[in-house]
Amino acid sequence: MTAIVFAGMGILLLSQGWRLFWMFVGVVGFAAGLRTAQLYFGTQPIWMFWMMGIVCGIIGAAGAVFFQRVAVAVGGFTAGSILIFHLAPLLTGQNANLVLGLGGGILGAVTLYLIFDWALILLSSIVGATFVLDALGWSTPYAPVLFLLLAAVGVVFQSRSLKVSRNSVERNPTE
């Protein structure tokens, strides 16, 4: 069940991460809450992990709607640290430590705040590809190639969506 949810969230992020910022922050909040609950609460019933993830996702999505600038920094920080913790074992063979996680979070927050649209496209594509590969399993020998391919497809799809959106605003500046 978890694999299906993560695959669905990954596909949503790959295709709609830029358009629906609140969803991006909500999905990242859900994943962070779910992973944190599993890490700190160990052998609890699965519904507790899901509840923690859902609560964190709702808080993240609501915060993104009401406090967009703060949510940009929090969403970028969370996405950056999640990426470091997921990609470090793949790239280095070792788990990331807290300092690397904080460094990735700070880099994600600063990047997302400074170049919001493009950073959101890039981060949502990378996180989406990560979630899809989490669902499929990273043990496949083609995981790095599939990861790069999914992330690239997400970037291309969303950047075209951004271009269409900007062109429609240029033609009709009253919107």
N, CA, C and O of each residue as an XYZ file, in Angstrom:
700
protein
N       0.821     -1.200      0.000
C       0.000      0.000      0.000
C       0.869      1.270      0.000
O       0.603      2.219     -0.738
N       1.906      1.263      0.841
C       2.794      2.417      0.916
C       3.473      2.666     -0.423
O       3.627      3.815     -0.838
N       3.881      1.595     -1.103
C       4.543      1.741     -2.397
C       3.620      2.406     -3.411
O       4.058      3.251     -4.192
N       2.358      2.032     -3.402
C       1.401      2.628     -4.344
C       1.220      4.111     -4.044
O       1.176      4.925     -4.966
N       1.115      4.469     -2.773
C       0.952      5.873     -2.386
C       2.177      6.679     -2.792
O       2.041      7.778     -3.331
N       3.377      6.147     -2.541
C       4.588      6.869     -2.902
C       4.727      6.994     -4.420
O       5.168      8.030     -4.916
N       4.356      5.956     -5.154
C       4.397      6.051     -6.621
C       3.423      7.123     -7.109
O       3.760      7.911     -7.992
N       2.230      7.152     -6.543
C       1.243      8.172     -6.920
C       1.717      9.574     -6.583
O       1.573     10.493     -7.389
N       2.285      9.743     -5.389
C       2.815     11.054     -5.014
C       3.964     11.449     -5.932
O       4.084     12.614     -6.312
N       4.798     10.495     -6.287
C       5.912     10.779     -7.181
C       5.439     11.237     -8.554
O       5.990     12.180     -9.121
N       4.421     10.571     -9.087
C       3.883     10.952    -10.397
C       3.250     12.337    -10.323
O       3.418     13.140    -11.241
N       2.528     12.625     -9.249
C       1.954     13.967     -9.086
C       3.045     15.034     -9.035
O       2.917     16.086     -9.661
N       4.096     14.769     -8.304
C       5.186     15.741     -8.214
C       5.902     15.903     -9.554
O       6.270     17.016     -9.932
N       6.099     14.808    -10.264
C       6.764     14.878    -11.566
C       5.964     15.717    -12.562
O       6.538     16.418    -13.394
N       4.647     15.641    -12.472
C       3.819     16.303    -13.478
C       3.243     17.643    -13.029
O       3.032     18.527    -13.859
N       2.986     17.811    -11.736
C       2.274     18.999    -11.265
C       2.964     19.755    -10.144
O       2.372     20.678     -9.585
N       4.188     19.400     -9.796
C       4.867     20.019     -8.663
C       4.969     21.531     -8.750
O       4.818     22.225     -7.744
N       5.224     22.047     -9.948
C       5.354     23.495    -10.121
C       4.007     24.190    -10.010
O       3.909     25.243     -9.380
N       2.984     23.630    -10.600
C       1.661     24.266    -10.618
C       1.017     24.318     -9.236
O       0.348     25.290     -8.888
N       1.222     23.288     -8.474
C       0.527     23.154     -7.196
C       1.545     23.162     -6.057
O       1.854     22.122     -5.476
N       2.054     24.339     -5.753
C       3.071     24.471     -4.716
C       2.600     23.903     -3.391
O       3.351     23.208     -2.708
N       1.350     24.197     -3.022
C       0.810     23.688     -1.754
C       0.840     22.162     -1.732
O       1.086     21.564     -0.684
N       0.589     21.519     -2.893
C       0.632     20.060     -2.950
C       2.066     19.566     -2.762
O       2.299     18.574     -2.071
N       3.023     20.258     -3.375
C       4.426     19.891     -3.226
C       4.811     19.894     -1.751
O       5.394     18.931     -1.255
N       4.483     20.978     -1.053
C       4.829     21.079      0.368
C       4.050     20.036      1.180
O       4.595     19.446      2.113
N       2.796     19.811      0.834
C       1.996     18.803      1.539
C       2.541     17.396      1.354
O       2.622     16.633      2.317
N       2.912     17.044      0.137
C       3.455     15.708     -0.143
C       4.793     15.521      0.560
O       5.042     14.475      1.158
N       5.649     16.529      0.489
C       6.946     16.435      1.168
C       6.729     16.358      2.681
O       7.425     15.611      3.368
N       5.770     17.125      3.204
C       5.446     17.056      4.632
C       4.930     15.685      5.031
O       5.306     15.159      6.079
N       4.067     15.100      4.200
C       3.552     13.758      4.463
C       4.696     12.749      4.519
O       4.778     11.948      5.450
N       5.578     12.792      3.518
C       6.693     11.844      3.467
C       7.625     12.020      4.666
O       8.073     11.040      5.261
N       7.912     13.271      5.016
C       8.784     13.529      6.166
C       8.136     13.045      7.456
O       8.803     12.442      8.297
N       6.836     13.305      7.618
C       6.131     12.843      8.818
C       6.092     11.332      8.910
O       6.296     10.769      9.986
N       5.831     10.663      7.786
C       5.781      9.199      7.748
C       7.143      8.608      8.081
O       7.243      7.689      8.895
N       8.186      9.128      7.458
C       9.542      8.607      7.710
C      10.000      8.898      9.143
O      10.620      8.049      9.784
N       9.698     10.080      9.633
C      10.087     10.433     10.999
C       9.369      9.544     12.010
O       9.981      9.076     12.971
N       8.080      9.311     11.798
C       7.326      8.440     12.707
C       7.909      7.032     12.700
O       8.038      6.419     13.759
N       8.262      6.510     11.536
C       8.857      5.173     11.453
C      10.202      5.125     12.157
O      10.553      4.127     12.785
N      10.948      6.212     12.045
C      12.281      6.268     12.639
C      12.222      6.344     14.165
O      12.979      5.662     14.856
N      11.321      7.177     14.682
C      11.312      7.435     16.124
C      10.316      6.600     16.924
O      10.480      6.451     18.135
N       9.294      6.054     16.280
C       8.278      5.311     17.027
C       8.329      3.812     16.771
O       7.471      3.078     17.262
N       9.297      3.351     16.027
C       9.608      1.941     15.840
C       8.474      0.992     15.547
O       7.984      0.937     14.419
N       8.048      0.241     16.550
C       7.128     -0.877     16.356
C       5.670     -0.533     16.643
O       4.926     -1.380     17.139
N       5.263      0.650     16.352
C       3.865      1.055     16.539
C       3.017      0.542     15.373
O       3.555      0.148     14.338
N       1.693      0.547     15.542
C       0.823      0.144     14.428
C       1.007      1.082     13.232
O       1.293      2.268     13.392
N       0.837      0.529     12.050
C       1.062      1.290     10.815
C       0.166      2.516     10.718
O       0.555      3.519     10.120
N      -1.031      2.449     11.299
C      -1.948      3.592     11.209
C      -1.371      4.815     11.906
O      -1.651      5.946     11.508
N      -0.562      4.597     12.950
C       0.058      5.742     13.635
C       1.046      6.457     12.714
O       1.112      7.686     12.699
N       1.813      5.680     11.948
C       2.752      6.284     11.010
C       1.999      7.086      9.955
O       2.373      8.214      9.634
N       0.939      6.496      9.423
C       0.139      7.172      8.398
C      -0.497      8.437      8.953
O      -0.537      9.467      8.280
N      -0.994      8.357     10.185
C      -1.625      9.531     10.798
C      -0.615     10.662     10.964
O      -0.923     11.824     10.697
N       0.578     10.319     11.401
C       1.633     11.337     11.550
C       1.951     11.957     10.195
O       2.101     13.174     10.090
N       2.055     11.130      9.158
C       2.323     11.634      7.815
C       1.208     12.529      7.312
O       1.468     13.586      6.737
N      -0.025     12.115      7.523
C      -1.176     12.906      7.068
C      -1.229     14.249      7.790
O      -1.464     15.280      7.158
N      -1.016     14.250      9.092
C      -1.036     15.494      9.864
C       0.067     16.440      9.369
O      -0.177     17.630      9.166
N       1.269     15.911      9.178
C       2.372     16.755      8.686
C       2.079     17.274      7.281
O       2.402     18.419      6.964
N       1.473     16.445      6.442
C       1.115     16.874      5.094
C       0.071     17.971      5.104
O       0.182     18.935      4.347
N      -0.944     17.844      5.949
C      -1.988     18.869      6.049
C      -1.408     20.170      6.579
O      -1.722     21.248      6.075
N      -0.568     20.070      7.587
C       0.080     21.277      8.128
C       0.929     21.939      7.049
O       0.903     23.162      6.904
N       1.683     21.142      6.291
C       2.511     21.698      5.227
C       1.683     22.358      4.139
O       2.007     23.462      3.702
N       0.611     21.695      3.691
C      -0.229     22.261      2.630
C      -0.936     23.527      3.100
O      -0.987     24.515      2.369
N      -1.484     23.504      4.322
C      -2.156     24.697      4.855
C      -1.157     25.838      5.037
O      -1.459     26.992      4.735
N       0.012     25.511      5.523
C       1.044     26.536      5.678
C       1.453     27.134      4.348
O       1.715     28.333      4.256
N       1.509     26.301      3.313
C       1.875     26.796      1.981
C       0.835     27.772      1.458
O       1.177     28.731      0.766
N      -0.417     27.540      1.778
C      -1.486     28.426      1.315
C      -1.439     29.755      2.068
O      -1.566     30.816      1.456
N      -1.258     29.707      3.378
C      -1.357     30.908      4.197
C      -0.029     31.634      4.421
O      -0.009     32.847      4.630
N       1.054     30.905      4.377
C       2.360     31.495      4.663
C       3.342     31.108      3.563
O       4.328     30.418      3.824
N       3.078     31.549      2.333
C       3.814     31.054      1.183
C       5.317     31.279      1.296
O       6.085     30.358      1.017
N       5.759     32.446      1.687
C       7.211     32.696      1.740
C       7.900     31.798      2.771
O       8.968     31.246      2.504
N       7.293     31.655      3.935
C       7.862     30.762      4.946
C       7.791     29.321      4.450
O       8.726     28.542      4.634
N       6.670     28.978      3.821
C       6.510     27.621      3.319
C       7.509     27.304      2.213
O       7.942     26.159      2.079
N       7.875     28.301      1.424
C       8.893     28.097      0.390
C      10.192     27.654      1.052
O      10.810     26.680      0.624
N      10.603     28.363      2.088
C      11.843     28.010      2.783
C      11.724     26.652      3.477
O      12.644     25.838      3.398
N      10.607     26.401      4.151
C      10.419     25.122      4.855
C      10.329     23.972      3.853
O      10.930     22.918      4.061
N       9.581     24.173      2.769
C       9.463     23.135      1.744
C      10.798     22.836      1.098
O      11.139     21.673      0.882
N      11.554     23.874      0.788
C      12.882     23.686      0.205
C      13.833     22.990      1.163
O      14.601     22.116      0.761
N      13.779     23.383      2.441
C      14.631     22.751      3.450
C      14.295     21.270      3.592
O      15.184     20.420      3.613
N      12.999     20.974      3.689
C      12.571     19.586      3.860
C      12.931     18.755      2.640
O      13.446     17.645      2.771
N      12.660     19.288      1.453
C      12.983     18.550      0.224
C      14.489     18.332      0.101
O      14.929     17.238     -0.252
N      15.273     19.356      0.387
C      16.724     19.224      0.294
C      17.279     18.182      1.260
O      18.160     17.402      0.898
N      16.768     18.168      2.479
C      17.273     17.188      3.450
C      16.788     15.776      3.123
O      17.537     14.814      3.294
N      15.540     15.639      2.654
C      15.045     14.316      2.248
C      15.900     13.776      1.099
O      16.261     12.600      1.084
N      16.214     14.636      0.152
C      17.033     14.189     -0.979
C      18.403     13.711     -0.528
O      18.889     12.685     -1.003
N      19.026     14.441      0.379
C      20.339     14.026      0.872
C      20.241     12.655      1.546
O      21.074     11.783      1.299
N      19.234     12.465      2.388
C      19.103     11.193      3.100
C      18.761     10.036      2.159
O      19.146      8.898      2.428
N      18.048     10.302      1.062
C      17.727      9.245      0.105
C      18.862      8.966     -0.871
O      19.099      7.815     -1.240
N      19.559     10.007     -1.288
C      20.558      9.835     -2.336
C      21.950      9.495     -1.809
O      22.751      8.909     -2.537
N      22.253      9.845     -0.574
C      23.586      9.563     -0.036
C      23.938      8.075     -0.095
O      25.038      7.735     -0.531
N      23.041      7.174      0.330
C      23.406      5.748      0.231
C      23.613      5.296     -1.217
O      24.461      4.445     -1.485
N      22.854      5.853     -2.134
C      22.990      5.481     -3.537
C      24.309      5.970     -4.113
O      24.970      5.246     -4.859
N      24.697      7.195     -3.772
C      25.890      7.795     -4.359
C      27.179      7.427     -3.635
O      28.225      7.268     -4.265
N      27.105      7.290     -2.304
C      28.328      7.054     -1.527
C      28.376      5.681     -0.866
O      29.439      5.251     -0.416
N      27.254      4.995     -0.800
C      27.214      3.712     -0.116
C      27.061      3.842      1.387
O      27.027      2.835      2.094
N      26.967      5.071      1.889
C      26.822      5.303      3.327
C      25.625      6.210      3.570
O      25.247      7.009      2.713
N      25.040      6.071      4.750
C      23.928      6.947      5.109
C      24.437      8.359      5.384
O      25.564      8.548      5.842
N      23.595      9.337      5.099
C      23.952     10.730      5.374
C      23.881     10.981      6.871
O      23.051     10.391      7.563
N      24.740     11.845      7.371
C      24.683     12.221      8.776
C      23.845     13.491      8.923
O      23.381     14.059      7.934
N      23.663     13.915     10.137
C      22.825     15.082     10.420
C      23.371     16.349      9.767
O      22.598     17.170      9.273
N      24.678     16.515      9.760
C      25.282     17.711      9.170
C      24.986     17.765      7.670
O      24.631     18.822      7.149
N      25.129     16.639      6.972
C      24.812     16.608      5.541
C      23.329     16.874      5.311
O      22.960     17.585      4.376
N      22.477     16.301      6.167
C      21.040     16.542      6.049
C      20.693     18.007      6.234
O      19.885     18.555      5.484
N      21.300     18.649      7.228
C      21.075     20.082      7.443
C      21.627     20.907      6.284
O      21.005     21.876      5.847
N      22.794     20.518      5.795
C      23.391     21.225      4.652
C      22.507     21.125      3.417
O      22.297     22.119      2.722
N      21.987     19.933      3.139
C      21.074     19.757      2.011
C      19.799     20.540      2.200
O      19.250     21.089      1.245
N      19.322     20.595      3.438
C      18.116     21.364      3.733
C      18.327     22.853      3.534
O      17.484     23.531      2.945
N      19.433     23.355      4.015
C      19.728     24.788      3.847
C      19.902     25.124      2.370
O      19.390     26.141      1.901
N      20.613     24.285      1.638
C      20.790     24.507      0.206
C      19.441     24.476     -0.521
O      19.190     25.305     -1.395
N      18.578     23.528     -0.164
C      17.252     23.460     -0.773
C      16.410     24.683     -0.463
O      15.713     25.194     -1.340
N      16.465     25.162      0.778
C      15.674     26.339      1.179
C      16.146     27.593      0.450
O      15.329     28.346     -0.080
N      17.445     27.817      0.419
C      17.987     29.009     -0.244
C      17.694     28.958     -1.744
O      17.285     29.955     -2.339
N      17.903     27.806     -2.337
C      17.664     27.654     -3.776
C      16.198     27.902     -4.111
O      15.888     28.652     -5.036
N      15.305     27.278     -3.367
C      13.878     27.436     -3.654
C      13.427     28.876     -3.441
O      12.581     29.368     -4.187
N      13.967     29.553     -2.452
C      13.573     30.932     -2.182
C      14.067     31.893     -3.268
O      13.342     32.807     -3.661
N      15.296     31.689     -3.754
C      15.882     32.614     -4.718
C      15.350     32.435     -6.143
O      15.070     33.415     -6.834
N      15.219     31.234     -6.557
C      14.751     30.969     -7.930
C      13.558     30.018     -7.861
O      13.632     28.860     -8.270
N      12.478     30.539     -7.338
C      11.316     29.755     -6.950
C      10.792     28.839     -8.051
O      10.739     27.627     -7.846
N      10.407     29.364     -9.201
C       9.770     28.541    -10.232
C      10.681     27.408    -10.699
O      10.281     26.244    -10.710
N      11.898     27.756    -11.080
C      12.805     26.728    -11.599
C      13.269     25.767    -10.516
O      13.425     24.572    -10.770
N      13.489     26.272     -9.325
C      13.885     25.387     -8.228
C      12.748     24.441     -7.870
O      12.974     23.264     -7.588
N      11.525     24.963     -7.883
C      10.371     24.112     -7.590
C      10.216     23.033     -8.655
O       9.910     21.885     -8.333
N      10.424     23.388     -9.909
C      10.368     22.390    -10.982
C      11.446     21.330    -10.760
O      11.172     20.132    -10.833
N      12.661     21.773    -10.493
C      13.765     20.836    -10.307
C      13.565     19.972     -9.054
O      13.685     18.749     -9.117
N      13.262     20.609     -7.920
C      13.089     19.846     -6.677
C      11.902     18.894     -6.753
O      12.009     17.745     -6.324
N      10.771     19.351     -7.292
C       9.608     18.460     -7.358
C       9.863     17.304     -8.322
O       9.355     16.204     -8.106
N      10.637     17.531     -9.375
C      10.978     16.451    -10.299
C      11.914     15.437     -9.642
O      11.735     14.229     -9.791
N      12.899     15.934     -8.923
C      13.843     15.027     -8.259
C      13.156     14.248     -7.139
O      13.346     13.038     -7.015
N      12.357     14.941     -6.323
C      11.646     14.252     -5.240
C      10.624     13.274     -5.828
O      10.461     12.166     -5.317
N       9.939     13.678     -6.895
C       8.993     12.777     -7.544
C       9.668     11.518     -8.061
O       9.156     10.414     -7.873
N      10.822     11.678     -8.716
C      11.572     10.521     -9.207
C      12.029      9.642     -8.042
O      12.015      8.415     -8.144
N      12.430     10.264     -6.948
C      12.838      9.509     -5.754
C      11.683      8.688     -5.212
O      11.860      7.519     -4.870
N      10.492      9.289     -5.129
C       9.327      8.575     -4.607
C       8.939      7.407     -5.523
O       8.601      6.328     -5.037
N       8.985      7.616     -6.831
C       8.650      6.531     -7.759
C       9.647      5.383     -7.590
O       9.253      4.217     -7.566
N      10.929      5.711     -7.473
C      11.924      4.657     -7.283
C      11.831      4.014     -5.911
O      12.161      2.837     -5.764
N      11.389      4.755     -4.900
C      11.124      4.132     -3.601
C      10.056      3.062     -3.753
O      10.158      1.982     -3.171
N       9.032      3.367     -4.537
C       7.942      2.414     -4.745
C       8.407      1.201     -5.545
O       7.994      0.076     -5.266
N       9.265      1.428     -6.538
C       9.752      0.333     -7.385
C      10.873     -0.455     -6.722
O      11.064     -1.637     -7.011
N      11.596      0.187     -5.854
C      12.747     -0.438     -5.214
C      14.026      0.026     -5.875
O      14.167     -0.039     -7.096
N      14.947      0.489     -5.071
C      16.210      1.018     -5.577
C      17.182     -0.091     -5.954
O      18.262      0.192     -6.471
N      16.818     -1.353     -5.704
C      17.764     -2.442     -5.924
C      17.924     -2.829     -7.395
O      18.849     -3.561     -7.745
N      17.044     -2.349     -8.242
C      17.177     -2.653     -9.661
C      18.491     -2.081    -10.196
O      18.873     -0.974     -9.815
N      19.190     -2.809    -11.071
C      20.488     -2.319    -11.551
C      20.379     -1.039    -12.373
O      21.372     -0.332    -12.544
N      19.211     -0.737    -12.875
C      19.031      0.459    -13.687
C      18.450      1.625    -12.892
O      17.992      2.602    -13.484
N      18.460      1.540    -11.579
C      17.863      2.581    -10.734
C      18.459      3.971    -11.002
O      17.691      4.921    -11.148
N      19.777      4.138    -11.073
C      20.309      5.489    -11.328
C      19.865      6.061    -12.681
O      19.546      7.245    -12.784
N      19.848      5.211    -13.715
C      19.427      5.669    -15.038
C      17.946      6.012    -15.019
O      17.536      7.036    -15.566
N      17.141      5.159    -14.391
C      15.702      5.411    -14.300
C      15.429      6.682    -13.503
O      14.546      7.463    -13.858
N      16.185      6.891    -12.426
C      16.046      8.103    -11.623
C      16.301      9.344    -12.476
O      15.495     10.274    -12.479
N      17.414      9.358    -13.194
C      17.749     10.506    -14.034
C      16.720     10.710    -15.141
O      16.359     11.845    -15.451
N      16.250      9.627    -15.733
C      15.249      9.720    -16.796
C      13.934     10.290    -16.259
O      13.351     11.181    -16.875
N      13.468      9.785    -15.125
C      12.227     10.305    -14.534
C      12.361     11.777    -14.156
O      11.462     12.573    -14.426
N      13.468     12.133    -13.539
C      13.680     13.532    -13.151
C      13.719     14.429    -14.383
O      13.143     15.517    -14.373
N      14.384     13.988    -15.435
C      14.465     14.783    -16.661
C      13.087     14.945    -17.304
O      12.741     16.035    -17.761
N      12.307     13.877    -17.340
C      10.951     13.963    -17.897
C      10.115     14.944    -17.080
O       9.362     15.736    -17.648
N      10.239     14.901    -15.762
C       9.515     15.841    -14.906
C       9.910     17.279    -15.178
O       9.048     18.154    -15.257
N      11.203     17.533    -15.323
C      11.687     18.899    -15.593
C      11.169     19.385    -16.942
O      10.690     20.513    -17.050
N      11.261     18.546    -17.966
C      10.804     18.944    -19.299
C       9.300     19.209    -19.288
O       8.843     20.227    -19.808
N       8.540     18.302    -18.702
C       7.081     18.464    -18.677
C       6.675     19.737    -17.945
O       5.854     20.510    -18.438
N       7.252     19.949    -16.769
C       6.875     21.121    -15.982
C       7.399     22.425    -16.585
O       6.731     23.455    -16.492
N       8.579     22.398    -17.199
C       9.094     23.633    -17.806
C       8.249     24.037    -18.999
O       8.056     25.228    -19.243
N       7.744     23.071    -19.743
C       6.813     23.405    -20.828
C       5.529     23.997    -20.271
O       4.969     24.929    -20.848
N       5.071     23.467    -19.169
C       3.879     24.001    -18.511
C       4.119     25.435    -18.042
O       3.241     26.289    -18.169
N       5.309     25.698    -17.499
C       5.678     27.052    -17.070
C       5.711     28.002    -18.266
O       5.211     29.124    -18.185
N       6.296     27.556    -19.367
C       6.383     28.394    -20.563
C       4.996     28.719    -21.104
O       4.734     29.865    -21.470
N       4.106     27.736    -21.162
C       2.736     27.970    -21.630
C       2.032     28.953    -20.705
O       1.315     29.841    -21.167
N       2.233     28.798    -19.406
C       1.603     29.687    -18.426
C       2.103     31.118    -18.592
O       1.306     32.056    -18.567
N       3.393     31.294    -18.758
C       3.952     32.643    -18.918
C       3.525     33.273    -20.242
O       3.285     34.479    -20.305
N       3.429     32.467    -21.299
C       2.973     32.989    -22.585
C       1.523     33.442    -22.515
O       1.167     34.451    -23.124
N       0.684     32.725    -21.791
C      -0.721     33.133    -21.683
C      -0.860     34.400    -20.861
O      -1.760     35.196    -21.129
N      -0.012     34.618    -19.876
C      -0.039     35.856    -19.090
C       0.443     37.024    -19.942
O      -0.099     38.125    -19.841
N       1.463     36.796    -20.786
C       1.950     37.862    -21.654
C       0.895     38.294    -22.654
O       0.787     39.477    -22.976
N       0.103     37.325    -23.154
C      -0.955     37.672    -24.102
C      -2.137     38.339    -23.429
O      -2.820     39.159    -24.043
N      -2.389     37.995    -22.163
C      -3.530     38.536    -21.433
C      -3.056     39.023    -20.060
O      -3.252     38.318    -19.069
N      -2.452     40.183    -19.975
C      -1.831     40.652    -18.724
C      -2.839     40.981    -17.618
O      -2.414     41.277    -16.501
N      -4.115     40.946    -17.865
C      -5.093     41.260    -16.821
C      -5.294     40.099    -15.876
O      -5.862     40.284    -14.800
N      -4.846     38.902    -16.238
C      -5.035     37.739    -15.369
C      -3.958     37.627    -14.335
O      -3.974     36.699    -13.525
